[in-house]
Amino acid sequence: MIWFFRKKAPKPQADLEATQDVKEDLWVKCPKCESILYKKEMLLALNVCGRCNYHFKMSAKERIAKFLDEGSFTPLGIRLRSKDPLGFKDKKPYKARYDEYVQKTGLDDAVIVGKGKLENKPVCVGVMDFSFMGGSMGSVVGELLRALFEEAITLRYPVIVFSASGGARMQEGVYSLMQMAKISVAVARLAEARLPFISILTDPTTGGVAASFAFQGDIILAEPGALIGFAGRRVIEQTIRKKLPDNFQTAEFLFEKGLIDRILPRHLLRFEVATILDNLISRP
Ligand SMILES: [Zn+2]
C-alpha cells in the first residue's frame, strides 16, 4: 500500500492520432534536463526527451498503439469494476473517486489486457496505466491480469506485461494485497504450461506490483531511469538508519545488482522483445 510520487534514436511512427490525447499544450518541459520540447515532436519520439533521453510516462493506450503491430490489438473484453469491498472513504468516497478516474481516463481500471501481434507473433499483453489512481492494483487489476494469463495458457501465447504502478490500492485494503498472491499463481501456471512471461518495468514500478508479478518474469526488462522498488527511500533510510546511494531504486541500480536482465530504451523495445520471443518460443 505504498504510493510513490516523484518530481519530477527513436523510431518515429507516422500516425499521431493515438498520441493526440493531449491537445491543450504545444510545449512541454522535460523534468530532467529542463529543456522545452515541442510536444508533437516529443510524442513522435515515443514520449522521450530528444536532449537527455528522459522517458516520459505513457498511457496504456499510447503504449499499445506504439508497441504492438498496428491495428492488431483486441481487448479481452471483460468489463469489471470494483465493488468497493471496504466502503472506503477519505476526503471523498472511493466509489466517487473511481468514477472520476473512469471519466478522466476512459479506462475501466488501471490496466488494459488483450491479445495482439508483435512483429507478426501472437502475444497476450497487459499494460498498466499510472494515470488511473497511480496505476494501483486493486481487485479489478488483479482479476484482469489473472484472466490474461489464463487466456495465454488456453491460446498458448507468451505474456508481456508493462508495469506502471504505485503498488496495491489502499482503498481496497487486504483485497488488493490478495491480488499479489492470485497473480503469482497465474504466473506459475503459465510457467507450468512452458510459456514465457516478459515483464517490462516502467516508471514507476513499486509496492505490491514490484513485490509480486513484476519481478516474476522469465525475462525482466526496464526502461531507462525508471523508479523501481518496494518501500520508499525515506522509509528505508529511517529503518536501517543509513544513507542510501543516490541512484538507489533506479532501473540502472537494479541492473547493476543483477535484478533486471536488461535496460532498453523505448524505441528498441518492440524489436528486442520480438527477438527475445523468437529465442524463447520453441519452433516445431
Ligand atoms: Zn530532457
py3Dmol code that shows the C-alpha trace and the ligand (Angstrom):
import py3Dmol

protein = """\
ATOM      1  CA  MET A   1       0.000   0.000   0.000  1.00  0.00           C
ATOM      2  CA  ILE A   2       2.824   2.276  -0.796  1.00  0.00           C
ATOM      3  CA  TRP A   3       2.397   5.177  -3.129  1.00  0.00           C
ATOM      4  CA  PHE A   4       5.249   6.859  -4.838  1.00  0.00           C
ATOM      5  CA  PHE A   5       5.226  10.200  -6.464  1.00  0.00           C
ATOM      6  CA  ARG A   6       8.378  11.539  -7.959  1.00  0.00           C
ATOM      7  CA  LYS A   7       9.042  15.043  -9.077  1.00  0.00           C
ATOM      8  CA  LYS A   8       9.913  15.096 -11.318  1.00  0.00           C
ATOM      9  CA  ALA A   9      17.414   7.156 -31.750  1.00  0.00           C
ATOM     10  CA  PRO A  10      13.711   6.963 -31.556  1.00  0.00           C
ATOM     11  CA  LYS A  11      11.821   5.151 -34.242  1.00  0.00           C
ATOM     12  CA  PRO A  12       9.051   7.547 -35.169  1.00  0.00           C
ATOM     13  CA  GLN A  13       5.751   6.214 -36.366  1.00  0.00           C
ATOM     14  CA  ALA A  14       3.693   8.171 -38.793  1.00  0.00           C
ATOM     15  CA  ASP A  15       0.353   8.262 -37.034  1.00  0.00           C
ATOM     16  CA  LEU A  16      -0.097  10.869 -34.407  1.00  0.00           C
ATOM     17  CA  GLU A  17      -3.688  10.009 -33.650  1.00  0.00           C
ATOM     18  CA  ALA A  18      -3.034   7.629 -30.775  1.00  0.00           C
ATOM     19  CA  THR A  19      -0.866  10.214 -29.130  1.00  0.00           C
ATOM     20  CA  GLN A  20      -3.160  13.153 -29.665  1.00  0.00           C
ATOM     21  CA  ASP A  21      -4.959  12.792 -26.336  1.00  0.00           C
ATOM     22  CA  VAL A  22      -3.177  15.888 -25.101  1.00  0.00           C
ATOM     23  CA  LYS A  23      -4.018  18.823 -27.281  1.00  0.00           C
ATOM     24  CA  GLU A  24      -4.005  21.656 -24.828  1.00  0.00           C
ATOM     25  CA  ASP A  25      -0.281  22.400 -24.682  1.00  0.00           C
ATOM     26  CA  LEU A  26       2.098  22.859 -27.551  1.00  0.00           C
ATOM     27  CA  TRP A  27       5.179  22.688 -25.384  1.00  0.00           C
ATOM     28  CA  VAL A  28       6.321  20.506 -22.550  1.00  0.00           C
ATOM     29  CA  LYS A  29       9.200  20.914 -20.124  1.00  0.00           C
ATOM     30  CA  CYS A  30      11.495  17.952 -19.582  1.00  0.00           C
ATOM     31  CA  PRO A  31      11.688  17.357 -15.815  1.00  0.00           C
ATOM     32  CA  LYS A  32      15.242  16.023 -16.095  1.00  0.00           C
ATOM     33  CA  CYS A  33      17.144  18.454 -18.341  1.00  0.00           C
ATOM     34  CA  GLU A  34      14.534  21.245 -18.215  1.00  0.00           C
ATOM     35  CA  SER A  35      14.554  21.659 -21.994  1.00  0.00           C
ATOM     36  CA  ILE A  36      11.388  22.987 -23.525  1.00  0.00           C
ATOM     37  CA  LEU A  37      10.233  20.391 -26.030  1.00  0.00           C
ATOM     38  CA  TYR A  38       7.758  20.725 -28.861  1.00  0.00           C
ATOM     39  CA  LYS A  39       5.076  18.322 -27.757  1.00  0.00           C
ATOM     40  CA  LYS A  40       4.260  16.915 -31.196  1.00  0.00           C
ATOM     41  CA  GLU A  41       7.905  16.092 -31.756  1.00  0.00           C
ATOM     42  CA  MET A  42       8.221  14.558 -28.302  1.00  0.00           C
ATOM     43  CA  LEU A  43       5.164  12.365 -28.907  1.00  0.00           C
ATOM     44  CA  LEU A  44       6.567  11.206 -32.228  1.00  0.00           C
ATOM     45  CA  ALA A  45       9.750  10.246 -30.396  1.00  0.00           C
ATOM     46  CA  LEU A  46       7.658   7.846 -28.252  1.00  0.00           C
ATOM     47  CA  ASN A  47       7.427  10.370 -25.399  1.00  0.00           C
ATOM     48  CA  VAL A  48      11.180  10.524 -24.934  1.00  0.00           C
ATOM     49  CA  CYS A  49      13.174  13.735 -24.498  1.00  0.00           C
ATOM     50  CA  GLY A  50      15.484  14.102 -27.514  1.00  0.00           C
ATOM     51  CA  ARG A  51      18.017  16.029 -25.445  1.00  0.00           C
ATOM     52  CA  CYS A  52      18.574  13.847 -22.375  1.00  0.00           C
ATOM     53  CA  ASN A  53      16.691  10.591 -23.114  1.00  0.00           C
ATOM     54  CA  TYR A  54      14.213  11.136 -20.261  1.00  0.00           C
ATOM     55  CA  HIS A  55      11.324   8.701 -20.716  1.00  0.00           C
ATOM     56  CA  PHE A  56       8.016  10.411 -20.037  1.00  0.00           C
ATOM     57  CA  LYS A  57       5.141   8.267 -18.815  1.00  0.00           C
ATOM     58  CA  MET A  58       2.910   6.768 -21.486  1.00  0.00           C
ATOM     59  CA  SER A  59      -0.775   5.973 -21.194  1.00  0.00           C
ATOM     60  CA  ALA A  60      -1.751   2.343 -21.690  1.00  0.00           C
ATOM     61  CA  LYS A  61      -3.495   3.217 -24.945  1.00  0.00           C
ATOM     62  CA  GLU A  62      -0.430   5.025 -26.302  1.00  0.00           C
ATOM     63  CA  ARG A  63       1.768   2.132 -25.252  1.00  0.00           C
ATOM     64  CA  ILE A  64      -0.373  -0.432 -27.037  1.00  0.00           C
ATOM     65  CA  ALA A  65      -0.551   1.707 -30.183  1.00  0.00           C
ATOM     66  CA  LYS A  66       3.216   2.115 -30.285  1.00  0.00           C
ATOM     67  CA  PHE A  67       4.326  -1.312 -29.106  1.00  0.00           C
ATOM     68  CA  LEU A  68       2.134  -3.770 -30.991  1.00  0.00           C
ATOM     69  CA  ASP A  69       1.691  -4.203 -34.732  1.00  0.00           C
ATOM     70  CA  GLU A  70      -0.687  -1.561 -35.976  1.00  0.00           C
ATOM     71  CA  GLY A  71      -4.353  -2.430 -35.523  1.00  0.00           C
ATOM     72  CA  SER A  72      -3.585  -5.894 -34.134  1.00  0.00           C
ATOM     73  CA  PHE A  73      -4.818  -5.369 -30.566  1.00  0.00           C
ATOM     74  CA  THR A  74      -8.082  -6.916 -29.358  1.00  0.00           C
ATOM     75  CA  PRO A  75      -9.064  -6.363 -25.730  1.00  0.00           C
ATOM     76  CA  LEU A  76     -10.117  -9.429 -23.750  1.00  0.00           C
ATOM     77  CA  GLY A  77     -13.487  -7.737 -23.439  1.00  0.00           C
ATOM     78  CA  ILE A  78     -14.018  -8.365 -19.738  1.00  0.00           C
ATOM     79  CA  ARG A  79     -15.818  -5.402 -18.153  1.00  0.00           C
ATOM     80  CA  LEU A  80     -15.321  -5.219 -14.397  1.00  0.00           C
ATOM     81  CA  ARG A  81     -15.439  -2.565 -11.740  1.00  0.00           C
ATOM     82  CA  SER A  82     -14.533  -2.550  -8.093  1.00  0.00           C
ATOM     83  CA  LYS A  83     -17.346  -3.265  -5.654  1.00  0.00           C
ATOM     84  CA  ASP A  84     -15.666  -1.117  -3.016  1.00  0.00           C
ATOM     85  CA  PRO A  85     -15.443  -4.009  -0.524  1.00  0.00           C
ATOM     86  CA  LEU A  86     -14.470  -1.808   2.433  1.00  0.00           C
ATOM     87  CA  GLY A  87     -16.937   1.017   1.748  1.00  0.00           C
ATOM     88  CA  PHE A  88     -13.792   3.169   1.838  1.00  0.00           C
ATOM     89  CA  LYS A  89     -13.964   6.903   2.275  1.00  0.00           C
ATOM     90  CA  ASP A  90     -11.270   9.522   2.830  1.00  0.00           C
ATOM     91  CA  LYS A  91     -11.855  13.049   1.545  1.00  0.00           C
ATOM     92  CA  LYS A  92     -14.407  11.535  -0.763  1.00  0.00           C
ATOM     93  CA  PRO A  93     -15.886   8.060  -1.174  1.00  0.00           C
ATOM     94  CA  TYR A  94     -13.780   5.558  -3.123  1.00  0.00           C
ATOM     95  CA  LYS A  95     -16.726   4.956  -5.472  1.00  0.00           C
ATOM     96  CA  ALA A  96     -16.890   8.637  -6.419  1.00  0.00           C
ATOM     97  CA  ARG A  97     -13.128   8.808  -6.899  1.00  0.00           C
ATOM     98  CA  TYR A  98     -13.252   5.661  -9.021  1.00  0.00           C
ATOM     99  CA  ASP A  99     -15.970   7.163 -11.246  1.00  0.00           C
ATOM    100  CA  GLU A 100     -13.886  10.291 -11.706  1.00  0.00           C
ATOM    101  CA  TYR A 101     -10.910   8.270 -12.941  1.00  0.00           C
ATOM    102  CA  VAL A 102     -13.107   6.248 -15.289  1.00  0.00           C
ATOM    103  CA  GLN A 103     -14.395   9.523 -16.755  1.00  0.00           C
ATOM    104  CA  LYS A 104     -10.983  11.157 -16.894  1.00  0.00           C
ATOM    105  CA  THR A 105      -9.031   8.291 -18.445  1.00  0.00           C
ATOM    106  CA  GLY A 106     -11.689   6.432 -20.450  1.00  0.00           C
ATOM    107  CA  LEU A 107     -10.425   3.220 -18.809  1.00  0.00           C
ATOM    108  CA  ASP A 108     -12.313   0.704 -16.658  1.00  0.00           C
ATOM    109  CA  ASP A 109      -9.383   0.458 -14.246  1.00  0.00           C
ATOM    110  CA  ALA A 110      -5.591   0.742 -14.147  1.00  0.00           C
ATOM    111  CA  VAL A 111      -4.767  -1.972 -16.684  1.00  0.00           C
ATOM    112  CA  ILE A 112      -5.701  -2.896 -20.242  1.00  0.00           C
ATOM    113  CA  VAL A 113      -5.436  -6.566 -21.190  1.00  0.00           C
ATOM    114  CA  GLY A 114      -5.796  -8.211 -24.562  1.00  0.00           C
ATOM    115  CA  LYS A 115      -4.273 -10.040 -27.491  1.00  0.00           C
ATOM    116  CA  GLY A 116      -2.262  -8.680 -30.343  1.00  0.00           C
ATOM    117  CA  LYS A 117       0.722  -9.191 -32.558  1.00  0.00           C
ATOM    118  CA  LEU A 118       4.307  -8.164 -32.100  1.00  0.00           C
ATOM    119  CA  GLU A 119       6.332  -8.298 -35.308  1.00  0.00           C
ATOM    120  CA  ASN A 120       3.673 -10.728 -36.500  1.00  0.00           C
ATOM    121  CA  LYS A 121       3.950 -13.000 -33.472  1.00  0.00           C
ATOM    122  CA  PRO A 122       0.770 -13.520 -31.412  1.00  0.00           C
ATOM    123  CA  VAL A 123       1.070 -12.311 -27.818  1.00  0.00           C
ATOM    124  CA  CYS A 124      -1.090 -11.635 -24.767  1.00  0.00           C
ATOM    125  CA  VAL A 125      -0.396  -8.159 -23.423  1.00  0.00           C
ATOM    126  CA  GLY A 126      -1.257  -6.324 -20.212  1.00  0.00           C
ATOM    127  CA  VAL A 127      -0.445  -2.638 -19.886  1.00  0.00           C
ATOM    128  CA  MET A 128      -0.846  -0.715 -16.639  1.00  0.00           C
ATOM    129  CA  ASP A 129      -1.749   2.954 -16.699  1.00  0.00           C
ATOM    130  CA  PHE A 130      -0.333   5.207 -13.997  1.00  0.00           C
ATOM    131  CA  SER A 131      -2.893   7.904 -14.710  1.00  0.00           C
ATOM    132  CA  PHE A 132      -5.668   5.706 -13.265  1.00  0.00           C
ATOM    133  CA  MET A 133      -5.258   6.080  -9.492  1.00  0.00           C
ATOM    134  CA  GLY A 134      -1.495   5.875  -9.697  1.00  0.00           C
ATOM    135  CA  GLY A 135      -1.693   2.538 -11.511  1.00  0.00           C
ATOM    136  CA  SER A 136      -2.654   0.983  -8.210  1.00  0.00           C
ATOM    137  CA  MET A 137      -3.549  -2.693  -8.146  1.00  0.00           C
ATOM    138  CA  GLY A 138      -6.996  -3.431  -6.757  1.00  0.00           C
ATOM    139  CA  SER A 139      -9.264  -6.411  -7.269  1.00  0.00           C
ATOM    140  CA  VAL A 140     -10.109  -5.441 -10.875  1.00  0.00           C
ATOM    141  CA  VAL A 141      -6.470  -5.111 -11.966  1.00  0.00           C
ATOM    142  CA  GLY A 142      -5.720  -8.441 -10.282  1.00  0.00           C
ATOM    143  CA  GLU A 143      -8.620 -10.217 -11.912  1.00  0.00           C
ATOM    144  CA  LEU A 144      -7.876  -8.815 -15.371  1.00  0.00           C
ATOM    145  CA  LEU A 145      -4.238  -9.882 -15.173  1.00  0.00           C
ATOM    146  CA  ARG A 146      -5.256 -13.319 -13.933  1.00  0.00           C
ATOM    147  CA  ALA A 147      -7.637 -13.619 -16.894  1.00  0.00           C
ATOM    148  CA  LEU A 148      -4.830 -12.534 -19.249  1.00  0.00           C
ATOM    149  CA  PHE A 149      -2.520 -15.304 -18.033  1.00  0.00           C
ATOM    150  CA  GLU A 150      -5.335 -17.867 -18.286  1.00  0.00           C
ATOM    151  CA  GLU A 151      -6.138 -16.739 -21.824  1.00  0.00           C
ATOM    152  CA  ALA A 152      -2.461 -17.059 -22.742  1.00  0.00           C
ATOM    153  CA  ILE A 153      -2.417 -20.636 -21.420  1.00  0.00           C
ATOM    154  CA  THR A 154      -5.522 -21.518 -23.446  1.00  0.00           C
ATOM    155  CA  LEU A 155      -4.133 -19.976 -26.629  1.00  0.00           C
ATOM    156  CA  ARG A 156      -0.529 -20.943 -25.924  1.00  0.00           C
ATOM    157  CA  TYR A 157       0.659 -17.355 -26.353  1.00  0.00           C
ATOM    158  CA  PRO A 158       3.500 -15.679 -24.457  1.00  0.00           C
ATOM    159  CA  VAL A 159       2.606 -12.924 -21.976  1.00  0.00           C
ATOM    160  CA  ILE A 160       4.069  -9.425 -21.897  1.00  0.00           C
ATOM    161  CA  VAL A 161       3.127  -7.077 -19.061  1.00  0.00           C
ATOM    162  CA  PHE A 162       4.126  -3.416 -18.770  1.00  0.00           C
ATOM    163  CA  SER A 163       4.053  -2.339 -15.135  1.00  0.00           C
ATOM    164  CA  ALA A 164       3.481   1.260 -14.056  1.00  0.00           C
ATOM    165  CA  SER A 165       2.192   1.333 -10.540  1.00  0.00           C
ATOM    166  CA  GLY A 166       2.445   2.873  -7.098  1.00  0.00           C
ATOM    167  CA  GLY A 167       1.561  -0.513  -5.597  1.00  0.00           C
ATOM    168  CA  ALA A 168      -1.505  -2.129  -4.091  1.00  0.00           C
ATOM    169  CA  ARG A 169      -4.664   0.001  -3.936  1.00  0.00           C
ATOM    170  CA  MET A 170      -5.011   1.189  -0.363  1.00  0.00           C
ATOM    171  CA  GLN A 171      -8.746   1.816  -0.758  1.00  0.00           C
ATOM    172  CA  GLU A 172      -9.292  -1.932  -1.103  1.00  0.00           C
ATOM    173  CA  GLY A 173      -7.058  -2.944   1.798  1.00  0.00           C
ATOM    174  CA  VAL A 174      -6.424  -6.653   2.085  1.00  0.00           C
ATOM    175  CA  TYR A 175      -8.407  -7.357  -1.092  1.00  0.00           C
ATOM    176  CA  SER A 176      -5.721  -5.587  -3.074  1.00  0.00           C
ATOM    177  CA  LEU A 177      -2.935  -7.428  -1.252  1.00  0.00           C
ATOM    178  CA  MET A 178      -4.638 -10.709  -2.175  1.00  0.00           C
ATOM    179  CA  GLN A 179      -4.097  -9.871  -5.840  1.00  0.00           C
ATOM    180  CA  MET A 180      -0.353 -10.283  -5.340  1.00  0.00           C
ATOM    181  CA  ALA A 181      -0.848 -13.945  -4.473  1.00  0.00           C
ATOM    182  CA  LYS A 182      -3.531 -14.503  -7.103  1.00  0.00           C
ATOM    183  CA  ILE A 183      -1.438 -13.183  -9.990  1.00  0.00           C
ATOM    184  CA  SER A 184       1.611 -15.036  -8.714  1.00  0.00           C
ATOM    185  CA  VAL A 185      -0.364 -18.282  -9.009  1.00  0.00           C
ATOM    186  CA  ALA A 186      -1.354 -17.348 -12.580  1.00  0.00           C
ATOM    187  CA  VAL A 187       2.314 -16.656 -13.409  1.00  0.00           C
ATOM    188  CA  ALA A 188       3.262 -20.073 -12.004  1.00  0.00           C
ATOM    189  CA  ARG A 189       0.540 -21.747 -14.092  1.00  0.00           C
ATOM    190  CA  LEU A 190       1.938 -20.075 -17.210  1.00  0.00           C
ATOM    191  CA  ALA A 191       5.384 -21.402 -16.358  1.00  0.00           C
ATOM    192  CA  GLU A 192       3.947 -24.915 -15.878  1.00  0.00           C
ATOM    193  CA  ALA A 193       2.472 -24.598 -19.364  1.00  0.00           C
ATOM    194  CA  ARG A 194       6.015 -23.821 -20.592  1.00  0.00           C
ATOM    195  CA  LEU A 195       5.083 -20.373 -21.889  1.00  0.00           C
ATOM    196  CA  PRO A 196       7.261 -17.290 -21.430  1.00  0.00           C
ATOM    197  CA  PHE A 197       6.385 -14.194 -19.417  1.00  0.00           C
ATOM    198  CA  ILE A 198       8.241 -10.996 -20.219  1.00  0.00           C
ATOM    199  CA  SER A 199       7.898  -8.322 -17.569  1.00  0.00           C
ATOM    200  CA  ILE A 200       8.685  -4.741 -18.552  1.00  0.00           C
ATOM    201  CA  LEU A 201       9.134  -2.303 -15.691  1.00  0.00           C
ATOM    202  CA  THR A 202       8.377   1.318 -16.462  1.00  0.00           C
ATOM    203  CA  ASP A 203       8.427   4.415 -14.295  1.00  0.00           C
ATOM    204  CA  PRO A 204       7.324   3.771 -11.556  1.00  0.00           C
ATOM    205  CA  THR A 205       7.036   0.103 -10.601  1.00  0.00           C
ATOM    206  CA  THR A 206       6.741  -0.035  -6.849  1.00  0.00           C
ATOM    207  CA  GLY A 207       4.996  -1.537  -3.813  1.00  0.00           C
ATOM    208  CA  GLY A 208       2.823  -4.627  -4.242  1.00  0.00           C
ATOM    209  CA  VAL A 209       3.321  -4.758  -8.009  1.00  0.00           C
ATOM    210  CA  ALA A 210       7.118  -4.801  -7.667  1.00  0.00           C
ATOM    211  CA  ALA A 211       6.736  -7.334  -4.856  1.00  0.00           C
ATOM    212  CA  SER A 212       4.729  -9.749  -6.974  1.00  0.00           C
ATOM    213  CA  PHE A 213       4.369 -10.354 -10.705  1.00  0.00           C
ATOM    214  CA  ALA A 214       6.615  -7.542 -11.974  1.00  0.00           C
ATOM    215  CA  PHE A 215       9.668  -9.421 -10.695  1.00  0.00           C
ATOM    216  CA  GLN A 216       8.391 -12.871 -11.640  1.00  0.00           C
ATOM    217  CA  GLY A 217       9.057 -12.557 -15.365  1.00  0.00           C
ATOM    218  CA  ASP A 218      11.252 -15.092 -17.126  1.00  0.00           C
ATOM    219  CA  ILE A 219      12.862 -12.013 -18.600  1.00  0.00           C
ATOM    220  CA  ILE A 220      12.723  -8.726 -16.719  1.00  0.00           C
ATOM    221  CA  LEU A 221      13.313  -5.572 -18.729  1.00  0.00           C
ATOM    222  CA  ALA A 222      13.144  -1.936 -17.674  1.00  0.00           C
ATOM    223  CA  GLU A 223      13.048   1.474 -19.261  1.00  0.00           C
ATOM    224  CA  PRO A 224      15.946   3.835 -18.517  1.00  0.00           C
ATOM    225  CA  GLY A 225      15.656   5.882 -15.349  1.00  0.00           C
ATOM    226  CA  ALA A 226      12.529   4.084 -14.108  1.00  0.00           C
ATOM    227  CA  LEU A 227      11.868   4.229 -10.362  1.00  0.00           C
ATOM    228  CA  ILE A 228      11.629   0.619  -9.206  1.00  0.00           C
ATOM    229  CA  GLY A 229      11.396  -0.603  -5.646  1.00  0.00           C
ATOM    230  CA  PHE A 230       9.192  -1.674  -2.766  1.00  0.00           C
ATOM    231  CA  ALA A 231       9.114   0.814   0.091  1.00  0.00           C
ATOM    232  CA  GLY A 232      10.115   4.445  -0.374  1.00  0.00           C
ATOM    233  CA  ARG A 233      13.642   5.721   0.161  1.00  0.00           C
ATOM    234  CA  ARG A 234      12.796   7.698   3.318  1.00  0.00           C
ATOM    235  CA  VAL A 235      11.082   4.748   4.990  1.00  0.00           C
ATOM    236  CA  ILE A 236      14.084   2.505   4.329  1.00  0.00           C
ATOM    237  CA  GLU A 237      16.619   5.118   5.438  1.00  0.00           C
ATOM    238  CA  GLN A 238      14.743   5.654   8.688  1.00  0.00           C
ATOM    239  CA  THR A 239      14.502   1.911   9.268  1.00  0.00           C
ATOM    240  CA  ILE A 240      18.106   0.964   8.608  1.00  0.00           C
ATOM    241  CA  ARG A 241      19.496   4.343   9.769  1.00  0.00           C
ATOM    242  CA  LYS A 242      21.804   4.583   6.805  1.00  0.00           C
ATOM    243  CA  LYS A 243      22.056   6.887   3.819  1.00  0.00           C
ATOM    244  CA  LEU A 244      21.185   5.153   0.573  1.00  0.00           C
ATOM    245  CA  PRO A 245      23.071   5.717  -2.696  1.00  0.00           C
ATOM    246  CA  ASP A 246      21.737   8.458  -4.981  1.00  0.00           C
ATOM    247  CA  ASN A 247      20.741   6.051  -7.724  1.00  0.00           C
ATOM    248  CA  PHE A 248      19.002   3.680  -5.290  1.00  0.00           C
ATOM    249  CA  GLN A 249      15.743   2.233  -6.724  1.00  0.00           C
ATOM    250  CA  THR A 250      16.517   3.183 -10.301  1.00  0.00           C
ATOM    251  CA  ALA A 251      16.490   0.725 -13.186  1.00  0.00           C
ATOM    252  CA  GLU A 252      20.251   1.289 -13.524  1.00  0.00           C
ATOM    253  CA  PHE A 253      20.955   0.444  -9.860  1.00  0.00           C
ATOM    254  CA  LEU A 254      18.875  -2.728 -10.034  1.00  0.00           C
ATOM    255  CA  PHE A 255      20.558  -3.779 -13.270  1.00  0.00           C
ATOM    256  CA  GLU A 256      23.944  -3.300 -11.627  1.00  0.00           C
ATOM    257  CA  LYS A 257      22.791  -5.557  -8.775  1.00  0.00           C
ATOM    258  CA  GLY A 258      21.531  -8.243 -11.149  1.00  0.00           C
ATOM    259  CA  LEU A 259      17.806  -7.876 -10.502  1.00  0.00           C
ATOM    260  CA  ILE A 260      16.985  -6.774 -14.032  1.00  0.00           C
ATOM    261  CA  ASP A 261      18.087  -8.522 -17.200  1.00  0.00           C
ATOM    262  CA  ARG A 262      18.304  -5.505 -19.483  1.00  0.00           C
ATOM    263  CA  ILE A 263      17.524  -1.828 -19.655  1.00  0.00           C
ATOM    264  CA  LEU A 264      16.069  -0.969 -23.018  1.00  0.00           C
ATOM    265  CA  PRO A 265      15.298   2.449 -24.425  1.00  0.00           C
ATOM    266  CA  ARG A 266      11.715   2.691 -25.581  1.00  0.00           C
ATOM    267  CA  HIS A 267      12.488   2.805 -29.288  1.00  0.00           C
ATOM    268  CA  LEU A 268      14.204  -0.601 -29.065  1.00  0.00           C
ATOM    269  CA  LEU A 269      11.519  -2.403 -27.067  1.00  0.00           C
ATOM    270  CA  ARG A 270       9.481  -3.687 -29.996  1.00  0.00           C
ATOM    271  CA  PHE A 271      12.418  -5.151 -31.822  1.00  0.00           C
ATOM    272  CA  GLU A 272      14.200  -6.546 -28.767  1.00  0.00           C
ATOM    273  CA  VAL A 273      11.139  -8.156 -27.213  1.00  0.00           C
ATOM    274  CA  ALA A 274      10.263  -9.748 -30.559  1.00  0.00           C
ATOM    275  CA  THR A 275      13.819 -11.111 -30.764  1.00  0.00           C
ATOM    276  CA  ILE A 276      13.625 -12.475 -27.222  1.00  0.00           C
ATOM    277  CA  LEU A 277      10.341 -14.216 -28.071  1.00  0.00           C
ATOM    278  CA  ASP A 278      11.920 -15.716 -31.164  1.00  0.00           C
ATOM    279  CA  ASN A 279      14.562 -17.241 -28.940  1.00  0.00           C
ATOM    280  CA  LEU A 280      12.214 -18.390 -26.169  1.00  0.00           C
ATOM    281  CA  ILE A 281       9.443 -19.955 -28.174  1.00  0.00           C
ATOM    282  CA  SER A 282      10.288 -23.368 -29.431  1.00  0.00           C
ATOM    283  CA  ARG A 283       9.615 -23.974 -33.040  1.00  0.00           C
ATOM    284  CA  PRO A 284       8.041 -27.174 -34.353  1.00  0.00           C
TER     285      PRO A 284
END
"""
ligand_1 = """\
1
ZN
Zn 15.379 16.090 -21.170
"""
view = py3Dmol.view(width=600, height=400)
view.addModel(protein, "pdb")
view.setStyle({"model": 0}, {"cartoon": {"style": "trace"}})
view.addModel(ligand_1, "xyz")
view.setStyle({"model": 1}, {"stick": {}})
view.zoomTo()
view.show()
